Amino acid sequence: MRSDNRMREVLEREVFPFRQLPAGTPNNIPVLDLTYYPNERGPYNYSPLNTSPGAPE
């Protein structure tokens, strides 16, 4: 799992190399995993074109 960047833990040393952690503090940091598919229909893009009245073109 460490070789696959999509699944591995991110260690604080990788992001903040000179930061000193207090003893007992976990080394990994929480990350936000985000996936973006602009051409797929989803809960917030029912229509690929903005057809609402008054929408800028």
C-alpha distance matrix in Angstrom:
0.0 3.8 5.5 5.5 8.1 8.8 6.2 5.6 8.7 11.7 13.8 17.5 18.3 16.6 18.9 21.9 22.0 25.5 25.3 26.1 24.5 26.8 26.1 24.1 22.5 18.7 16.8 14.5 16.3 16.5 15.9 17.7 15.8 18.6 19.3 22.6 24.5 28.1 29.6 28.5 30.9 29.6 31.2 32.5 33.4 35.7 37.6 36.2 39.5 40.8 44.0 45.0 48.5 48.9 45.4 45.4 45.1
3.8 0.0 3.8 5.6 7.1 9.3 7.5 5.1 7.5 9.5 11.1 14.8 15.0 13.3 16.0 18.8 18.6 22.1 22.3 23.1 21.9 24.5 24.0 22.5 20.7 17.2 14.7 12.7 14.8 15.7 15.2 17.5 16.2 19.1 20.1 23.3 25.6 29.0 30.8 30.0 32.5 31.3 32.8 33.8 34.7 37.3 39.0 37.4 40.4 41.6 45.0 45.9 49.3 49.3 45.8 45.6 45.4
5.5 3.8 0.0 3.8 6.2 8.9 8.5 7.3 10.3 11.7 13.6 17.1 16.9 14.5 17.2 20.3 19.9 23.6 24.2 25.5 24.7 27.5 27.2 26.0 24.1 20.6 17.9 15.8 17.4 18.1 16.9 18.7 16.9 19.3 19.7 22.6 24.5 27.8 29.4 28.9 31.7 30.9 32.9 33.7 34.2 36.7 38.1 36.3 39.3 40.8 44.2 45.4 48.8 48.8 45.2 44.7 44.2
5.5 5.6 3.8 0.0 3.8 5.5 5.7 6.2 9.8 11.4 14.2 17.6 18.1 15.4 17.4 20.8 21.2 24.9 25.2 26.7 25.7 28.5 28.5 26.9 24.7 21.1 18.6 15.9 16.8 16.7 15.0 16.1 13.8 15.9 16.1 19.0 20.8 24.2 25.8 25.2 27.9 27.1 29.1 30.0 30.4 32.9 34.4 32.6 35.7 37.2 40.6 41.8 45.2 45.4 41.8 41.4 41.0
8.1 7.1 6.2 3.8 0.0 3.8 5.5 5.5 8.4 8.9 12.1 15.0 15.8 12.8 14.2 17.8 18.6 22.3 22.5 24.4 23.5 26.6 27.0 25.6 23.0 19.6 17.0 14.1 14.3 14.1 12.0 13.2 11.2 13.3 14.1 16.9 19.2 22.3 24.4 24.1 26.7 25.7 27.5 28.0 28.6 31.4 32.8 31.0 33.8 35.1 38.5 39.6 42.9 42.8 39.2 38.8 38.5
8.8 9.3 8.9 5.5 3.8 0.0 3.8 6.2 9.0 10.2 13.8 16.6 18.1 15.3 16.1 19.7 21.1 24.7 24.4 26.3 25.0 27.8 28.3 26.5 23.8 20.2 18.2 14.8 14.5 13.4 10.9 11.2 8.5 10.5 10.9 14.1 16.3 19.7 21.7 21.0 23.4 22.3 24.0 24.8 25.5 28.1 29.7 28.1 31.1 32.4 35.7 36.7 40.2 40.3 36.8 36.6 36.4
6.2 7.5 8.5 5.7 5.5 3.8 0.0 3.8 6.8 9.3 12.7 15.9 17.6 15.5 16.6 20.0 21.1 24.6 24.0 25.4 23.7 26.2 26.2 24.1 21.7 17.9 16.3 12.9 13.3 12.3 10.8 11.8 9.6 12.4 13.4 16.9 19.1 22.6 24.5 23.3 25.5 24.0 25.4 26.5 27.6 30.1 32.0 30.8 33.9 35.0 38.2 39.0 42.5 42.8 39.4 39.4 39.4
5.6 5.1 7.3 6.2 5.5 6.2 3.8 0.0 3.8 6.5 9.4 12.8 14.2 12.4 14.1 17.1 18.0 21.4 20.9 22.1 20.5 23.0 23.0 21.1 18.8 15.1 13.0 10.0 11.1 11.2 10.4 12.6 11.4 14.6 16.1 19.5 22.1 25.5 27.6 26.7 28.8 27.2 28.5 29.3 30.5 33.2 35.1 33.8 36.7 37.7 41.0 41.7 45.1 45.1 41.7 41.6 41.7
8.7 7.5 10.3 9.8 8.4 9.0 6.8 3.8 0.0 3.8 6.3 9.6 11.6 10.5 11.9 14.5 15.6 18.8 17.8 18.7 16.9 19.4 19.4 17.6 15.1 11.5 9.4 6.3 7.6 8.3 8.6 11.6 11.6 15.2 17.5 20.9 23.9 27.0 29.5 28.6 30.4 28.5 29.3 30.0 31.5 34.4 36.4 35.2 38.0 38.6 41.9 42.3 45.5 45.4 42.1 42.0 42.4
11.7 9.5 11.7 11.4 8.9 10.2 9.3 6.5 3.8 0.0 3.8 6.5 8.5 7.1 8.1 10.9 12.3 15.5 14.7 16.2 14.8 17.8 18.5 17.3 14.3 11.2 8.5 5.5 6.0 7.6 7.6 10.9 11.7 15.1 17.7 20.8 24.1 26.8 29.6 29.1 31.1 29.1 29.9 30.1 31.6 34.7 36.5 35.2 37.6 38.1 41.5 41.8 44.9 44.4 41.1 40.8 41.3
13.8 11.1 13.6 14.2 12.1 13.8 12.7 9.4 6.3 3.8 0.0 3.8 5.4 5.6 7.2 8.9 9.6 12.6 11.7 12.7 11.5 14.5 15.2 14.4 11.7 9.0 5.5 4.3 6.0 9.2 10.2 13.9 15.2 18.6 21.4 24.4 27.7 30.4 33.2 32.8 34.7 32.7 33.3 33.4 35.0 38.2 40.0 38.7 41.0 41.3 44.8 44.9 47.9 47.3 44.1 43.6 44.3
17.5 14.8 17.1 17.6 15.0 16.6 15.9 12.8 9.6 6.5 3.8 0.0 3.8 5.4 5.4 5.8 7.3 9.7 8.3 9.7 8.8 12.2 13.7 13.6 10.5 8.8 5.7 5.7 5.9 9.5 10.8 14.5 16.5 19.6 22.8 25.5 29.1 31.4 34.5 34.2 36.0 33.9 34.2 34.0 35.7 39.0 40.8 39.5 41.6 41.5 45.1 45.0 47.7 46.9 43.7 43.2 44.1
18.3 15.0 16.9 18.1 15.8 18.1 17.6 14.2 11.6 8.5 5.4 3.8 0.0 3.8 5.5 5.1 4.4 7.4 7.3 8.9 9.3 13.0 14.3 15.0 12.4 11.2 7.6 8.6 9.6 13.2 14.1 17.6 19.3 22.2 25.1 27.7 31.1 33.4 36.5 36.5 38.5 36.6 37.2 36.9 38.4 41.8 43.3 41.7 43.8 43.9 47.5 47.6 50.3 49.3 46.1 45.3 46.0
16.6 13.3 14.5 15.4 12.8 15.3 15.5 12.4 10.5 7.1 5.6 5.4 3.8 0.0 3.8 5.8 5.8 9.5 10.2 12.5 12.9 16.6 18.0 18.2 15.5 13.6 10.0 9.6 10.0 12.9 12.7 15.9 17.1 19.8 22.4 24.8 28.1 30.4 33.3 33.5 35.8 34.1 35.0 34.6 35.9 39.2 40.6 38.8 40.9 41.2 44.9 45.2 48.0 47.0 43.7 42.8 43.2
18.9 16.0 17.2 17.4 14.2 16.1 16.6 14.1 11.9 8.1 7.2 5.4 5.5 3.8 0.0 3.8 6.1 9.2 9.3 12.2 12.8 16.4 18.5 18.8 15.6 14.1 11.0 10.2 9.2 11.7 11.4 14.2 16.0 18.4 21.3 23.4 27.0 28.9 32.1 32.4 34.5 32.7 33.3 32.6 34.0 37.5 38.8 37.1 38.9 39.0 42.6 42.7 45.3 44.2 41.0 40.0 40.7
21.9 18.8 20.3 20.8 17.8 19.7 20.0 17.1 14.5 10.9 8.9 5.8 5.1 5.8 3.8 0.0 3.8 5.7 5.6 9.0 10.2 14.0 16.4 17.4 14.4 13.9 11.0 11.4 10.7 13.6 14.0 17.0 19.3 21.7 24.8 26.9 30.5 32.2 35.6 35.9 37.8 35.9 36.2 35.4 37.0 40.5 41.9 40.3 41.9 41.8 45.4 45.2 47.7 46.4 43.3 42.3 43.2
22.0 18.6 19.9 21.2 18.6 21.1 21.1 18.0 15.6 12.3 9.6 7.3 4.4 5.8 6.1 3.8 0.0 3.8 5.8 8.5 10.6 14.3 16.3 17.7 15.3 14.9 11.6 12.8 13.1 16.4 16.9 20.1 21.9 24.5 27.3 29.5 32.9 34.9 38.0 38.4 40.5 38.8 39.4 38.7 40.1 43.6 44.9 43.1 44.8 44.9 48.6 48.6 51.1 49.8 46.6 45.5 46.2
25.5 22.1 23.6 24.9 22.3 24.7 24.6 21.4 18.8 15.5 12.6 9.7 7.4 9.5 9.2 5.7 3.8 0.0 3.8 6.5 9.6 13.0 15.4 17.6 15.4 15.9 13.3 15.1 15.2 18.6 19.5 22.7 24.9 27.4 30.4 32.5 36.1 37.8 41.1 41.6 43.5 41.6 42.0 41.1 42.7 46.2 47.5 45.9 47.4 47.2 50.9 50.7 53.0 51.6 48.5 47.4 48.3
25.3 22.3 24.2 25.2 22.5 24.4 24.0 20.9 17.8 14.7 11.7 8.3 7.3 10.2 9.3 5.6 5.8 3.8 0.0 3.8 6.4 9.8 12.6 14.6 12.3 13.2 11.1 13.1 13.0 16.4 17.9 21.1 23.7 26.4 29.7 32.0 35.6 37.4 40.8 41.0 42.6 40.5 40.5 39.8 41.6 45.1 46.7 45.3 46.9 46.5 50.0 49.6 52.0 50.6 47.7 46.8 47.9
26.1 23.1 25.5 26.7 24.4 26.3 25.4 22.1 18.7 16.2 12.7 9.7 8.9 12.5 12.2 9.0 8.5 6.5 3.8 0.0 3.8 6.6 9.3 11.8 10.2 12.0 10.6 13.4 14.0 17.6 19.7 23.1 25.8 28.7 32.1 34.6 38.2 40.2 43.5 43.5 45.0 42.7 42.6 42.1 44.2 47.6 49.3 48.1 49.8 49.4 52.9 52.4 54.8 53.5 50.6 50.0 51.2
24.5 21.9 24.7 25.7 23.5 25.0 23.7 20.5 16.9 14.8 11.5 8.8 9.3 12.9 12.8 10.2 10.6 9.6 6.4 3.8 0.0 3.8 6.4 8.3 6.4 8.5 8.0 11.0 11.9 15.4 18.0 21.5 24.2 27.4 30.8 33.6 37.2 39.4 42.6 42.2 43.6 41.1 40.9 40.6 42.9 46.1 48.1 47.1 49.0 48.6 52.0 51.4 53.9 52.9 50.1 49.6 50.9
26.8 24.5 27.5 28.5 26.6 27.8 26.2 23.0 19.4 17.8 14.5 12.2 13.0 16.6 16.4 14.0 14.3 13.0 9.8 6.6 3.8 0.0 3.8 6.3 5.8 9.2 10.0 13.2 14.2 17.3 20.4 23.9 26.6 29.9 33.4 36.3 39.9 42.1 45.4 44.7 45.9 43.2 42.7 42.6 45.1 48.2 50.4 49.6 51.5 50.9 54.2 53.5 56.0 55.0 52.3 52.1 53.5
26.1 24.0 27.2 28.5 27.0 28.3 26.2 23.0 19.4 18.5 15.2 13.7 14.3 18.0 18.5 16.4 16.3 15.4 12.6 9.3 6.4 3.8 0.0 3.8 5.6 8.7 10.1 13.6 15.4 18.5 21.8 25.3 27.8 31.3 34.6 37.7 41.2 43.7 46.8 46.0 47.2 44.5 44.0 44.3 46.7 49.7 52.0 51.3 53.4 53.0 56.3 55.6 58.3 57.5 54.7 54.6 56.0
24.1 22.5 26.0 26.9 25.6 26.5 24.1 21.1 17.6 17.3 14.4 13.6 15.0 18.2 18.8 17.4 17.7 17.6 14.6 11.8 8.3 6.3 3.8 0.0 3.8 6.4 8.9 11.9 13.9 16.6 20.1 23.6 25.9 29.5 32.7 36.0 39.4 42.0 45.0 43.9 45.0 42.2 41.7 42.2 44.7 47.6 50.1 49.5 51.8 51.4 54.6 53.9 56.7 56.1 53.4 53.5 54.9
22.5 20.7 24.1 24.7 23.0 23.8 21.7 18.8 15.1 14.3 11.7 10.5 12.4 15.5 15.6 14.4 15.3 15.4 12.3 10.2 6.4 5.8 5.6 3.8 0.0 3.8 6.4 9.0 10.4 13.1 16.6 20.1 22.6 26.1 29.4 32.6 36.1 38.6 41.7 40.7 41.8 39.0 38.5 38.8 41.3 44.3 46.7 46.1 48.2 47.8 51.0 50.4 53.1 52.5 49.7 49.8 51.2
18.7 17.2 20.6 21.1 19.6 20.2 17.9 15.1 11.5 11.2 9.0 8.8 11.2 13.6 14.1 13.9 14.9 15.9 13.2 12.0 8.5 9.2 8.7 6.4 3.8 0.0 3.8 5.7 7.8 10.5 13.9 17.4 19.6 23.2 26.4 29.7 33.1 35.8 38.7 37.6 38.8 36.2 35.9 36.4 38.8 41.7 44.0 43.4 45.7 45.5 48.8 48.3 51.2 50.8 47.9 48.0 49.2
16.8 14.7 17.9 18.6 17.0 18.2 16.3 13.0 9.4 8.5 5.5 5.7 7.6 10.0 11.0 11.0 11.6 13.3 11.1 10.6 8.0 10.0 10.1 8.9 6.4 3.8 0.0 3.8 6.7 10.1 12.8 16.6 18.5 22.0 25.1 28.3 31.7 34.4 37.3 36.6 38.1 35.7 35.8 36.1 38.2 41.2 43.4 42.4 44.7 44.7 48.1 47.9 50.8 50.2 47.2 47.0 48.0
14.5 12.7 15.8 15.9 14.1 14.8 12.9 10.0 6.3 5.5 4.3 5.7 8.6 9.6 10.2 11.4 12.8 15.1 13.1 13.4 11.0 13.2 13.6 11.9 9.0 5.7 3.8 0.0 3.8 6.8 9.3 13.1 14.7 18.4 21.4 24.7 28.1 30.8 33.7 32.8 34.3 32.0 32.1 32.5 34.5 37.5 39.7 38.7 41.2 41.2 44.6 44.5 47.5 47.0 44.0 43.9 44.8
16.3 14.8 17.4 16.8 14.3 14.5 13.3 11.1 7.6 6.0 6.0 5.9 9.6 10.0 9.2 10.7 13.1 15.2 13.0 14.0 11.9 14.2 15.4 13.9 10.4 7.8 6.7 3.8 0.0 3.8 6.4 10.1 12.5 15.9 19.3 22.3 25.9 28.3 31.4 30.7 32.0 29.5 29.5 29.6 31.7 34.8 37.0 36.1 38.3 38.2 41.5 41.2 44.1 43.6 40.6 40.5 41.5
16.5 15.7 18.1 16.7 14.1 13.4 12.3 11.2 8.3 7.6 9.2 9.5 13.2 12.9 11.7 13.6 16.4 18.6 16.4 17.6 15.4 17.3 18.5 16.6 13.1 10.5 10.1 6.8 3.8 0.0 3.8 7.0 9.6 13.0 16.4 19.6 23.1 25.5 28.6 27.6 28.7 26.0 25.9 26.1 28.3 31.4 33.6 33.0 35.3 35.1 38.3 38.0 40.9 40.6 37.6 37.8 38.9
15.9 15.2 16.9 15.0 12.0 10.9 10.8 10.4 8.6 7.6 10.2 10.8 14.1 12.7 11.4 14.0 16.9 19.5 17.9 19.7 18.0 20.4 21.8 20.1 16.6 13.9 12.8 9.3 6.4 3.8 0.0 3.8 6.3 9.5 13.0 16.0 19.6 22.0 25.1 24.3 25.6 23.2 23.4 23.4 25.4 28.5 30.6 29.7 32.0 31.9 35.3 35.2 38.2 37.8 34.7 34.7 35.6
17.7 17.5 18.7 16.1 13.2 11.2 11.8 12.6 11.6 10.9 13.9 14.5 17.6 15.9 14.2 17.0 20.1 22.7 21.1 23.1 21.5 23.9 25.3 23.6 20.1 17.4 16.6 13.1 10.1 7.0 3.8 0.0 3.8 6.2 9.9 12.8 16.4 18.6 21.8 21.0 22.1 19.6 19.7 19.6 21.6 24.8 26.8 26.0 28.3 28.2 31.5 31.4 34.5 34.2 31.1 31.3 32.2
15.8 16.2 16.9 13.8 11.2 8.5 9.6 11.4 11.6 11.7 15.2 16.5 19.3 17.1 16.0 19.3 21.9 24.9 23.7 25.8 24.2 26.6 27.8 25.9 22.6 19.6 18.5 14.7 12.5 9.6 6.3 3.8 0.0 3.8 6.9 10.2 13.6 16.3 19.2 18.2 19.7 17.5 18.2 18.5 20.1 23.1 25.1 24.1 26.7 27.1 30.4 30.7 34.0 34.0 30.7 30.9 31.4
18.6 19.1 19.3 15.9 13.3 10.5 12.4 14.6 15.2 15.1 18.6 19.6 22.2 19.8 18.4 21.7 24.5 27.4 26.4 28.7 27.4 29.9 31.3 29.5 26.1 23.2 22.0 18.4 15.9 13.0 9.5 6.2 3.8 0.0 3.8 6.6 10.2 12.6 15.6 14.9 16.4 14.4 15.3 15.3 16.6 19.7 21.5 20.4 23.0 23.4 26.8 27.2 30.5 30.5 27.2 27.4 27.8
19.3 20.1 19.7 16.1 14.1 10.9 13.4 16.1 17.5 17.7 21.4 22.8 25.1 22.4 21.3 24.8 27.3 30.4 29.7 32.1 30.8 33.4 34.6 32.7 29.4 26.4 25.1 21.4 19.3 16.4 13.0 9.9 6.9 3.8 0.0 3.8 6.7 9.8 12.3 11.5 13.5 12.1 13.9 14.1 14.6 17.5 19.1 17.8 20.7 21.6 24.9 25.8 29.3 29.6 26.2 26.4 26.3
22.6 23.3 22.6 19.0 16.9 14.1 16.9 19.5 20.9 20.8 24.4 25.5 27.7 24.8 23.4 26.9 29.5 32.5 32.0 34.6 33.6 36.3 37.7 36.0 32.6 29.7 28.3 24.7 22.3 19.6 16.0 12.8 10.2 6.6 3.8 0.0 3.8 6.1 9.1 9.1 11.3 10.5 12.7 12.2 12.0 15.1 16.2 14.4 17.2 18.3 21.7 22.8 26.3 26.5 23.0 23.0 22.7
24.5 25.6 24.5 20.8 19.2 16.3 19.1 22.1 23.9 24.1 27.7 29.1 31.1 28.1 27.0 30.5 32.9 36.1 35.6 38.2 37.2 39.9 41.2 39.4 36.1 33.1 31.7 28.1 25.9 23.1 19.6 16.4 13.6 10.2 6.7 3.8 0.0 3.8 5.6 5.6 8.5 8.9 12.0 11.8 10.6 13.1 13.8 11.8 15.0 16.7 19.9 21.6 25.1 25.8 22.2 22.4 21.6
28.1 29.0 27.8 24.2 22.3 19.7 22.6 25.5 27.0 26.8 30.4 31.4 33.4 30.4 28.9 32.2 34.9 37.8 37.4 40.2 39.4 42.1 43.7 42.0 38.6 35.8 34.4 30.8 28.3 25.5 22.0 18.6 16.3 12.6 9.8 6.1 3.8 0.0 3.8 5.7 7.9 9.0 11.9 10.6 8.6 11.4 11.2 8.7 11.5 13.3 16.6 18.4 21.8 22.3 18.7 18.7 17.8
29.6 30.8 29.4 25.8 24.4 21.7 24.5 27.6 29.5 29.6 33.2 34.5 36.5 33.3 32.1 35.6 38.0 41.1 40.8 43.5 42.6 45.4 46.8 45.0 41.7 38.7 37.3 33.7 31.4 28.6 25.1 21.8 19.2 15.6 12.3 9.1 5.6 3.8 0.0 3.8 6.6 9.2 12.6 12.0 9.1 10.7 10.0 7.4 10.6 13.3 16.1 18.5 22.0 23.0 19.5 19.7 18.3
28.5 30.0 28.9 25.2 24.1 21.0 23.3 26.7 28.6 29.1 32.8 34.2 36.5 33.5 32.4 35.9 38.4 41.6 41.0 43.5 42.2 44.7 46.0 43.9 40.7 37.6 36.6 32.8 30.7 27.6 24.3 21.0 18.2 14.9 11.5 9.1 5.6 5.7 3.8 0.0 3.8 6.3 10.0 10.5 8.2 9.3 9.8 8.5 12.2 14.6 17.0 19.0 22.8 24.1 20.9 21.7 20.7
30.9 32.5 31.7 27.9 26.7 23.4 25.5 28.8 30.4 31.1 34.7 36.0 38.5 35.8 34.5 37.8 40.5 43.5 42.6 45.0 43.6 45.9 47.2 45.0 41.8 38.8 38.1 34.3 32.0 28.7 25.6 22.1 19.7 16.4 13.5 11.3 8.5 7.9 6.6 3.8 0.0 3.8 7.2 8.0 5.8 5.9 7.3 7.5 11.1 13.0 14.9 16.6 20.4 22.2 19.3 20.8 20.1
29.6 31.3 30.9 27.1 25.7 22.3 24.0 27.2 28.5 29.1 32.7 33.9 36.6 34.1 32.7 35.9 38.8 41.6 40.5 42.7 41.1 43.2 44.5 42.2 39.0 36.2 35.7 32.0 29.5 26.0 23.2 19.6 17.5 14.4 12.1 10.5 8.9 9.0 9.2 6.3 3.8 0.0 3.8 5.6 5.4 6.3 9.1 10.0 13.1 14.0 16.1 17.0 20.8 22.5 19.7 21.4 21.4
31.2 32.8 32.9 29.1 27.5 24.0 25.4 28.5 29.3 29.9 33.3 34.2 37.2 35.0 33.3 36.2 39.4 42.0 40.5 42.6 40.9 42.7 44.0 41.7 38.5 35.9 35.8 32.1 29.5 25.9 23.4 19.7 18.2 15.3 13.9 12.7 12.0 11.9 12.6 10.0 7.2 3.8 0.0 3.8 5.9 6.6 10.1 11.9 14.4 14.3 16.0 16.1 19.8 21.5 19.1 21.3 21.9
32.5 33.8 33.7 30.0 28.0 24.8 26.5 29.3 30.0 30.1 33.4 34.0 36.9 34.6 32.6 35.4 38.7 41.1 39.8 42.1 40.6 42.6 44.3 42.2 38.8 36.4 36.1 32.5 29.6 26.1 23.4 19.6 18.5 15.3 14.1 12.2 11.8 10.6 12.0 10.5 8.0 5.6 3.8 0.0 3.8 6.1 8.8 10.2 12.1 11.4 13.5 13.4 17.0 18.3 15.7 17.7 18.5
33.4 34.7 34.2 30.4 28.6 25.5 27.6 30.5 31.5 31.6 35.0 35.7 38.4 35.9 34.0 37.0 40.1 42.7 41.6 44.2 42.9 45.1 46.7 44.7 41.3 38.8 38.2 34.5 31.7 28.3 25.4 21.6 20.1 16.6 14.6 12.0 10.6 8.6 9.1 8.2 5.8 5.4 5.9 3.8 0.0 3.8 5.4 6.4 8.6 8.8 11.1 12.0 15.8 17.2 14.3 16.1 16.2
35.7 37.3 36.7 32.9 31.4 28.1 30.1 33.2 34.4 34.7 38.2 39.0 41.8 39.2 37.5 40.5 43.6 46.2 45.1 47.6 46.1 48.2 49.7 47.6 44.3 41.7 41.2 37.5 34.8 31.4 28.5 24.8 23.1 19.7 17.5 15.1 13.1 11.4 10.7 9.3 5.9 6.3 6.6 6.1 3.8 0.0 3.8 6.7 8.8 9.3 10.4 11.5 15.3 17.4 15.1 17.4 17.3
37.6 39.0 38.1 34.4 32.8 29.7 32.0 35.1 36.4 36.5 40.0 40.8 43.3 40.6 38.8 41.9 44.9 47.5 46.7 49.3 48.1 50.4 52.0 50.1 46.7 44.0 43.4 39.7 37.0 33.6 30.6 26.8 25.1 21.5 19.1 16.2 13.8 11.2 10.0 9.8 7.3 9.1 10.1 8.8 5.4 3.8 0.0 3.8 5.3 6.7 7.7 9.9 13.5 15.7 13.2 15.1 14.5
36.2 37.4 36.3 32.6 31.0 28.1 30.8 33.8 35.2 35.2 38.7 39.5 41.7 38.8 37.1 40.3 43.1 45.9 45.3 48.1 47.1 49.6 51.3 49.5 46.1 43.4 42.4 38.7 36.1 33.0 29.7 26.0 24.1 20.4 17.8 14.4 11.8 8.7 7.4 8.5 7.5 10.0 11.9 10.2 6.4 6.7 3.8 0.0 3.8 6.7 8.9 11.6 15.1 16.5 13.5 14.4 13.1
39.5 40.4 39.3 35.7 33.8 31.1 33.9 36.7 38.0 37.6 41.0 41.6 43.8 40.9 38.9 41.9 44.8 47.4 46.9 49.8 49.0 51.5 53.4 51.8 48.2 45.7 44.7 41.2 38.3 35.3 32.0 28.3 26.7 23.0 20.7 17.2 15.0 11.5 10.6 12.2 11.1 13.1 14.4 12.1 8.6 8.8 5.3 3.8 0.0 3.8 5.9 9.0 12.0 13.2 10.3 11.1 9.6
40.8 41.6 40.8 37.2 35.1 32.4 35.0 37.7 38.6 38.1 41.3 41.5 43.9 41.2 39.0 41.8 44.9 47.2 46.5 49.4 48.6 50.9 53.0 51.4 47.8 45.5 44.7 41.2 38.2 35.1 31.9 28.2 27.1 23.4 21.6 18.3 16.7 13.3 13.3 14.6 13.0 14.0 14.3 11.4 8.8 9.3 6.7 6.7 3.8 0.0 3.8 5.8 8.8 9.8 6.8 8.4 8.1
44.0 45.0 44.2 40.6 38.5 35.7 38.2 41.0 41.9 41.5 44.8 45.1 47.5 44.9 42.6 45.4 48.6 50.9 50.0 52.9 52.0 54.2 56.3 54.6 51.0 48.8 48.1 44.6 41.5 38.3 35.3 31.5 30.4 26.8 24.9 21.7 19.9 16.6 16.1 17.0 14.9 16.1 16.0 13.5 11.1 10.4 7.7 8.9 5.9 3.8 0.0 3.8 6.5 8.7 7.1 9.5 9.3
45.0 45.9 45.4 41.8 39.6 36.7 39.0 41.7 42.3 41.8 44.9 45.0 47.6 45.2 42.7 45.2 48.6 50.7 49.6 52.4 51.4 53.5 55.6 53.9 50.4 48.3 47.9 44.5 41.2 38.0 35.2 31.4 30.7 27.2 25.8 22.8 21.6 18.4 18.5 19.0 16.6 17.0 16.1 13.4 12.0 11.5 9.9 11.6 9.0 5.8 3.8 0.0 3.8 6.4 5.7 9.2 10.5
48.5 49.3 48.8 45.2 42.9 40.2 42.5 45.1 45.5 44.9 47.9 47.7 50.3 48.0 45.3 47.7 51.1 53.0 52.0 54.8 53.9 56.0 58.3 56.7 53.1 51.2 50.8 47.5 44.1 40.9 38.2 34.5 34.0 30.5 29.3 26.3 25.1 21.8 22.0 22.8 20.4 20.8 19.8 17.0 15.8 15.3 13.5 15.1 12.0 8.8 6.5 3.8 0.0 3.8 5.5 8.9 10.6
48.9 49.3 48.8 45.4 42.8 40.3 42.8 45.1 45.4 44.4 47.3 46.9 49.3 47.0 44.2 46.4 49.8 51.6 50.6 53.5 52.9 55.0 57.5 56.1 52.5 50.8 50.2 47.0 43.6 40.6 37.8 34.2 34.0 30.5 29.6 26.5 25.8 22.3 23.0 24.1 22.2 22.5 21.5 18.3 17.2 17.4 15.7 16.5 13.2 9.8 8.7 6.4 3.8 0.0 3.8 6.4 9.0
45.4 45.8 45.2 41.8 39.2 36.8 39.4 41.7 42.1 41.1 44.1 43.7 46.1 43.7 41.0 43.3 46.6 48.5 47.7 50.6 50.1 52.3 54.7 53.4 49.7 47.9 47.2 44.0 40.6 37.6 34.7 31.1 30.7 27.2 26.2 23.0 22.2 18.7 19.5 20.9 19.3 19.7 19.1 15.7 14.3 15.1 13.2 13.5 10.3 6.8 7.1 5.7 5.5 3.8 0.0 3.8 6.4
45.4 45.6 44.7 41.4 38.8 36.6 39.4 41.6 42.0 40.8 43.6 43.2 45.3 42.8 40.0 42.3 45.5 47.4 46.8 50.0 49.6 52.1 54.6 53.5 49.8 48.0 47.0 43.9 40.5 37.8 34.7 31.3 30.9 27.4 26.4 23.0 22.4 18.7 19.7 21.7 20.8 21.4 21.3 17.7 16.1 17.4 15.1 14.4 11.1 8.4 9.5 9.2 8.9 6.4 3.8 0.0 3.8
45.1 45.4 44.2 41.0 38.5 36.4 39.4 41.7 42.4 41.3 44.3 44.1 46.0 43.2 40.7 43.2 46.2 48.3 47.9 51.2 50.9 53.5 56.0 54.9 51.2 49.2 48.0 44.8 41.5 38.9 35.6 32.2 31.4 27.8 26.3 22.7 21.6 17.8 18.3 20.7 20.1 21.4 21.9 18.5 16.2 17.3 14.5 13.1 9.6 8.1 9.3 10.5 10.6 9.0 6.4 3.8 0.0
